[in-house]
Amino acid sequence: MAVPMVLVVMGVSGSGKSTVAQLLAGQLSLPFADGDGFHTPENIARMRAGDPLDDASRRPWLARIAAWIDARLAEGQGGVVACSALRPAYRNDLVRGRPDVRIVYLQGSRALIADRLARRRAHFMPAALLDSQFADLEPPGAEECPITVGIEDEPNTIVAEILARLAFVKNP
């Protein structure tokens, strides 16, 4: 990459955001951040209890992730962050129209993701919130220039596809 770039790997809970983003960051030798680490203990407790977050509770969380993105770009090093970013307004808070911040959308069926969540252990996000995640999901449109990849393959295959597509992506 000639210029620093931040990739926001987005999707519903269970889509593989953290795994894919961490592998992608390793392949690109960029810093990685997991959006879950920017949540307050109160938000984590709320989700653990099965109460989905609303816009008011997400706003400060998104601001902390945006600050991380800003810092990476200011330092000239780029980065990769995993963040659900389910709605265009949330993605706008992170991207802010900058061509050096790109969305990578991990797209998968509800059935596949429900199966993954049923097998996942030791995570605060219960499978019971999957319906609220899909209710909030507004997939990125063409105007957001996303890199959209399916999640049916293994993580390394997904990362290889993202890297191949990044090689051909031109900043808008």
NUPA-171036 format. One line per field, with one value per atom (N, C-alpha, C): residue in one letter; x, y, z; atom name. Coordinates in steps of 0.2 Angstrom, whole numbers, plus 5000, padded with zeros to 4 digits. Layout:
! NUPA-171036
type <- (A  ...)
xx <- (X  ...)
yy <- (Y  ...)
zz <- (Z  ...)
atom <- (CA  ...)
//
This chain:
! NUPA-171036
type <- (M  M  M  A  A  A  V  V  V  P  P  P  M  M  M  V  V  V  L  L  L  V  V  V  V  V  V  M  M  M  G  G  G  V  V  V  S  S  S  G  G  G  S  S  S  G  G  G  K  K  K  S  S  S  T  T  T  V  V  V  A  A  A  Q  Q  Q  L  L  L  L  L  L  A  A  A  G  G  G  Q  Q  Q  L  L  L  S  S  S  L  L  L  P  P  P  F  F  F  A  A  A  D  D  D  G  G  G  D  D  D  G  G  G  F  F  F  H  H  H  T  T  T  P  P  P  E  E  E  N  N  N  I  I  I  A  A  A  R  R  R  M  M  M  R  R  R  A  A  A  G  G  G  D  D  D  P  P  P  L  L  L  D  D  D  D  D  D  A  A  A  S  S  S  R  R  R  R  R  R  P  P  P  W  W  W  L  L  L  A  A  A  R  R  R  I  I  I  A  A  A  A  A  A  W  W  W  I  I  I  D  D  D  A  A  A  R  R  R  L  L  L  A  A  A  E  E  E  G  G  G  Q  Q  Q  G  G  G  G  G  G  V  V  V  V  V  V  A  A  A  C  C  C  S  S  S  A  A  A  L  L  L  R  R  R  P  P  P  A  A  A  Y  Y  Y  R  R  R  N  N  N  D  D  D  L  L  L  V  V  V  R  R  R  G  G  G  R  R  R  P  P  P  D  D  D  V  V  V  R  R  R  I  I  I  V  V  V  Y  Y  Y  L  L  L  Q  Q  Q  G  G  G  S  S  S  R  R  R  A  A  A  L  L  L  I  I  I  A  A  A  D  D  D  R  R  R  L  L  L  A  A  A  R  R  R  R  R  R  R  R  R  A  A  A  H  H  H  F  F  F  M  M  M  P  P  P  A  A  A  A  A  A  L  L  L  L  L  L  D  D  D  S  S  S  Q  Q  Q  F  F  F  A  A  A  D  D  D  L  L  L  E  E  E  P  P  P  P  P  P  G  G  G  A  A  A  E  E  E  E  E  E  C  C  C  P  P  P  I  I  I  T  T  T  V  V  V  G  G  G  I  I  I  E  E  E  D  D  D  E  E  E  P  P  P  N  N  N  T  T  T  I  I  I  V  V  V  A  A  A  E  E  E  I  I  I  L  L  L  A  A  A  R  R  R  L  L  L  A  A  A  F  F  F  V  V  V  K  K  K  N  N  N  P  P  P)
xx <- (5004  5000  5004  5003  5007  5006  4999  4997  4994  4995  4992  4984  4982  4975  4973  4966  4963  4957  4957  4952  4947  4941  4935  4932  4933  4930  4924  4918  4912  4907  4902  4897  4894  4889  4885  4889  4887  4891  4891  4897  4897  4900  4901  4903  4910  4914  4921  4925  4922  4926  4933  4933  4939  4944  4942  4947  4950  4945  4948  4952  4949  4953  4960  4961  4967  4972  4969  4973  4975  4971  4972  4977  4977  4982  4989  4989  4995  4998  4994  4996  4999  4996  4997  5002  5004  5009  5006  5000  4997  4994  4993  4991  4983  4981  4974  4971  4965  4961  4954  4951  4945  4940  4935  4930  4927  4926  4924  4928  4934  4938  4937  4933  4931  4924  4921  4915  4916  4911  4912  4909  4912  4909  4901  4898  4891  4888  4891  4888  4889  4895  4896  4891  4890  4885  4878  4876  4870  4869  4874  4873  4873  4878  4878  4871  4867  4861  4855  4857  4853  4849  4852  4849  4853  4850  4854  4855  4861  4863  4858  4857  4854  4859  4856  4861  4864  4861  4864  4870  4869  4875  4880  4879  4884  4888  4885  4888  4895  4896  4903  4908  4905  4909  4912  4908  4910  4915  4914  4919  4925  4926  4932  4936  4932  4935  4937  4933  4935  4942  4942  4948  4954  4953  4959  4961  4956  4957  4961  4958  4962  4969  4970  4977  4982  4979  4983  4985  4980  4981  4986  4985  4990  4997  4998  5004  5007  5003  5005  5006  5003  5004  4998  4992  4986  4984  4980  4977  4971  4969  4963  4959  4953  4949  4943  4941  4935  4929  4924  4918  4912  4906  4900  4898  4898  4896  4890  4885  4879  4875  4875  4871  4876  4873  4877  4880  4875  4877  4883  4884  4889  4896  4895  4901  4903  4898  4900  4904  4902  4906  4913  4914  4921  4925  4922  4925  4926  4921  4921  4923  4921  4922  4929  4933  4941  4942  4945  4947  4952  4955  4960  4957  4951  4947  4942  4943  4939  4935  4929  4925  4926  4926  4926  4920  4916  4909  4909  4909  4909  4901  4899  4892  4891  4886  4884  4877  4874  4867  4866  4860  4858  4859  4857  4858  4865  4870  4877  4879  4877  4880  4877  4870  4867  4871  4873  4876  4883  4886  4893  4892  4887  4886  4884  4880  4878  4884  4890  4896  4901  4900  4905  4904  4910  4910  4914  4913  4917  4916  4911  4910  4904  4904  4898  4892  4893  4887  4883  4877  4873  4870  4869  4866  4859  4856  4849  4849  4854  4854  4855  4856  4857  4851  4845  4840  4840  4842  4843  4849  4854  4859  4857  4853  4851  4846  4842  4837  4840  4846  4850  4854  4856  4860  4857  4861  4860  4866  4867  4873  4876  4882  4885  4883  4881  4879  4885  4884  4890  4893  4889  4892  4897  4897  4902  4909  4909  4914  4917  4912  4915  4918  4922  4924  4920  4915  4911  4913  4914  4916  4911  4910  4906  4910  4907  4910  4910  4908  4907  4914  4919  4926  4930  4935  4940  4943  4944  4947  4953  4957  4963  4961  4956  4954  4950  4946  4943  4948  4953  4959  4962  4963  4967  4962  4956  4951  4951  4951  4951  4958  4963  4970  4970  4967  4967  4963  4957  4953  4956  4959  4963  4968  4971  4976  4973  4967  4964  4959  4958  4954  4958  4955  4957  4953  4957  4953  4948  4942  4937  4939)
yy <- (4994  5000  5006  5010  5017  5022  5022  5027  5023  5026  5022  5021  5015  5014  5010  5012  5008  5004  4998  4994  4993  4994  4992  4986  4980  4974  4974  4973  4974  4968  4967  4962  4961  4956  4955  4950  4950  4946  4939  4935  4929  4928  4934  4933  4932  4933  4931  4938  4943  4950  4950  4948  4948  4943  4937  4932  4935  4937  4939  4946  4950  4957  4955  4951  4950  4946  4942  4939  4944  4948  4953  4958  4960  4965  4961  4955  4951  4951  4950  4949  4956  4961  4968  4971  4968  4971  4978  4977  4983  4982  4987  4986  4984  4980  4977  4980  4981  4983  4979  4977  4973  4978  4980  4985  4983  4976  4974  4978  4979  4982  4989  4992  4999  5000  4994  4995  4996  5000  5001  4994  4994  4988  4988  4994  4994  4991  4993  4990  4983  4980  4973  4970  4972  4969  4969  4975  4975  4970  4969  4964  4957  4956  4949  4947  4952  4951  4951  4951  4950  4957  4962  4969  4972  4973  4976  4983  4985  4992  4997  5003  5008  5013  5017  5022  5026  5028  5032  5029  5022  5018  5017  5017  5015  5021  5027  5033  5034  5034  5035  5029  5023  5017  5019  5021  5023  5028  5033  5039  5036  5031  5029  5025  5021  5018  5023  5028  5033  5037  5038  5041  5036  5030  5025  5025  5026  5026  5033  5038  5045  5045  5041  5041  5037  5031  5027  5031  5035  5039  5045  5048  5053  5051  5045  5042  5039  5039  5037  5029  5025  5018  5014  5017  5013  5008  5003  4998  4994  4989  4985  4985  4987  4986  4982  4978  4974  4978  4979  4983  4981  4980  4978  4983  4990  4995  4993  4991  4989  4994  5000  5005  5010  5013  5018  5024  5026  5031  5029  5023  5021  5021  5018  5018  5025  5030  5037  5040  5038  5040  5038  5032  5029  5031  5031  5033  5040  5044  5051  5054  5050  5051  5051  5048  5048  5042  5042  5037  5032  5034  5030  5025  5026  5021  5017  5011  5006  5001  5000  4995  4988  4983  4976  4973  4971  4968  4961  4957  4950  4948  4945  4944  4936  4935  4928  4927  4921  4920  4919  4921  4920  4913  4908  4901  4899  4901  4900  4903  4910  4914  4911  4909  4906  4900  4896  4890  4891  4896  4898  4901  4905  4908  4902  4897  4892  4888  4888  4884  4889  4895  4900  4900  4900  4900  4906  4908  4913  4920  4922  4928  4932  4938  4942  4942  4942  4943  4936  4936  4930  4929  4922  4921  4924  4925  4928  4935  4938  4945  4945  4939  4939  4942  4941  4944  4951  4954  4962  4964  4960  4962  4962  4957  4957  4962  4964  4969  4976  4977  4983  4983  4978  4977  4981  4986  4989  4988  4983  4981  4988  4988  4994  4994  5000  5001  5002  5002  5004  5010  5015  5022  5022  5017  5016  5012  5010  5006  5001  4996  4991  4985  4982  4975  4970  4967  4962  4955  4951  4944  4940  4934  4929  4926  4923  4920  4912  4909  4902  4898  4902  4898  4899  4896  4897  4904  4906  4913  4915  4910  4912  4913  4909  4910  4916  4918  4925  4930  4930  4935  4935  4930  4930  4933  4932  4936  4943  4945  4952  4955  4952  4955  4955  4950  4951  4956  4957  4963  4970  4970  4976  4978  4973  4975  4978  4977  4980  4986  4988  4993  5000  5004  5011  5016  5020  5025  5029  5030  5034  5041)
zz <- (5000  5000  5000  4995  4995  5000  5002  5007  5013  5019  5024  5023  5025  5024  5031  5032  5038  5035  5036  5034  5040  5039  5044  5042  5045  5044  5048  5044  5047  5045  5050  5049  5055  5055  5061  5066  5072  5077  5074  5074  5072  5065  5061  5054  5053  5059  5058  5058  5060  5060  5063  5069  5073  5070  5068  5066  5059  5054  5048  5048  5052  5053  5056  5061  5064  5059  5055  5050  5044  5042  5037  5040  5046  5049  5049  5050  5050  5043  5038  5031  5029  5031  5029  5033  5039  5044  5046  5048  5051  5058  5062  5069  5068  5073  5073  5079  5079  5085  5084  5090  5090  5093  5089  5091  5098  5099  5106  5112  5110  5116  5117  5113  5114  5117  5119  5122  5130  5133  5140  5144  5150  5154  5154  5154  5155  5148  5143  5136  5136  5138  5138  5142  5148  5153  5150  5146  5143  5138  5134  5128  5131  5136  5139  5142  5144  5147  5142  5135  5130  5128  5130  5128  5123  5117  5111  5113  5110  5111  5106  5108  5104  5102  5097  5094  5100  5105  5110  5114  5115  5118  5113  5107  5102  5100  5100  5098  5101  5108  5111  5109  5108  5106  5099  5095  5088  5088  5092  5093  5095  5100  5102  5096  5092  5086  5081  5080  5075  5077  5084  5087  5085  5086  5084  5077  5073  5066  5064  5067  5066  5068  5074  5076  5072  5069  5064  5058  5056  5049  5051  5057  5059  5059  5062  5063  5056  5051  5044  5044  5048  5048  5046  5046  5044  5050  5048  5053  5050  5054  5053  5059  5059  5065  5063  5068  5067  5071  5067  5070  5067  5070  5067  5062  5063  5059  5054  5058  5054  5050  5052  5048  5044  5039  5035  5040  5044  5049  5053  5055  5059  5055  5049  5045  5043  5042  5040  5046  5052  5058  5058  5055  5055  5048  5043  5036  5035  5037  5036  5029  5024  5017  5015  5019  5017  5013  5007  5003  5006  5012  5015  5020  5021  5026  5022  5022  5017  5021  5019  5022  5019  5023  5021  5024  5020  5023  5022  5028  5028  5028  5023  5021  5022  5026  5027  5029  5028  5029  5036  5038  5045  5048  5044  5046  5047  5043  5044  5051  5051  5057  5064  5063  5069  5071  5067  5068  5071  5069  5072  5079  5080  5087  5092  5089  5094  5096  5092  5094  5098  5098  5101  5108  5111  5119  5121  5127  5130  5127  5124  5121  5124  5125  5129  5125  5118  5114  5113  5116  5116  5109  5107  5101  5100  5106  5106  5103  5102  5099  5092  5089  5082  5078  5080  5076  5076  5082  5082  5078  5077  5073  5066  5064  5057  5056  5061  5060  5059  5062  5062  5055  5053  5047  5041  5038  5032  5028  5024  5020  5016  5016  5012  5005  5003  4995  4991  4985  4980  4982  4984  4985  4991  4995  5000  4998  4992  4989  4993  4996  5000  4996  5000  4998  5001  4998  5000  4999  5004  5003  5007  5004  5008  5013  5018  5024  5024  5019  5018  5019  5016  5016  5023  5023  5029  5030  5036  5036  5032  5031  5027  5020  5017  5010  5010  5015  5015  5014  5018  5019  5012  5009  5002  4997  4997  4993  4994  5000  5002  4999  5000  4998  4990  4987  4980  4977  4981  4979  4981  4986  4988  4983  4980  4975  4969  4967  4962  4963  4970  4972  4971  4968  4967  4972  4975  4979  4975  4978  4974  4973)
atom <- (N  CA  C  N  CA  C  N  CA  C  N  CA  C  N  CA  C  N  CA  C  N  CA  C  N  CA  C  N  CA  C  N  CA  C  N  CA  C  N  CA  C  N  CA  C  N  CA  C  N  CA  C  N  CA  C  N  CA  C  N  CA  C  N  CA  C  N  CA  C  N  CA  C  N  CA  C  N  CA  C  N  CA  C  N  CA  C  N  CA  C  N  CA  C  N  CA  C  N  CA  C  N  CA  C  N  CA  C  N  CA  C  N  CA  C  N  CA  C  N  CA  C  N  CA  C  N  CA  C  N  CA  C  N  CA  C  N  CA  C  N  CA  C  N  CA  C  N  CA  C  N  CA  C  N  CA  C  N  CA  C  N  CA  C  N  CA  C  N  CA  C  N  CA  C  N  CA  C  N  CA  C  N  CA  C  N  CA  C  N  CA  C  N  CA  C  N  CA  C  N  CA  C  N  CA  C  N  CA  C  N  CA  C  N  CA  C  N  CA  C  N  CA  C  N  CA  C  N  CA  C  N  CA  C  N  CA  C  N  CA  C  N  CA  C  N  CA  C  N  CA  C  N  CA  C  N  CA  C  N  CA  C  N  CA  C  N  CA  C  N  CA  C  N  CA  C  N  CA  C  N  CA  C  N  CA  C  N  CA  C  N  CA  C  N  CA  C  N  CA  C  N  CA  C  N  CA  C  N  CA  C  N  CA  C  N  CA  C  N  CA  C  N  CA  C  N  CA  C  N  CA  C  N  CA  C  N  CA  C  N  CA  C  N  CA  C  N  CA  C  N  CA  C  N  CA  C  N  CA  C  N  CA  C  N  CA  C  N  CA  C  N  CA  C  N  CA  C  N  CA  C  N  CA  C  N  CA  C  N  CA  C  N  CA  C  N  CA  C  N  CA  C  N  CA  C  N  CA  C  N  CA  C  N  CA  C  N  CA  C  N  CA  C  N  CA  C  N  CA  C  N  CA  C  N  CA  C  N  CA  C  N  CA  C  N  CA  C  N  CA  C  N  CA  C  N  CA  C  N  CA  C  N  CA  C  N  CA  C  N  CA  C  N  CA  C  N  CA  C  N  CA  C  N  CA  C  N  CA  C  N  CA  C  N  CA  C  N  CA  C  N  CA  C  N  CA  C  N  CA  C  N  CA  C  N  CA  C  N  CA  C  N  CA  C  N  CA  C  N  CA  C  N  CA  C  N  CA  C  N  CA  C  N  CA  C  N  CA  C  N  CA  C  N  CA  C  N  CA  C  N  CA  C  N  CA  C  N  CA  C  N  CA  C  N  CA  C  N  CA  C  N  CA  C  N  CA  C  N  CA  C  N  CA  C  N  CA  C  N  CA  C)
//
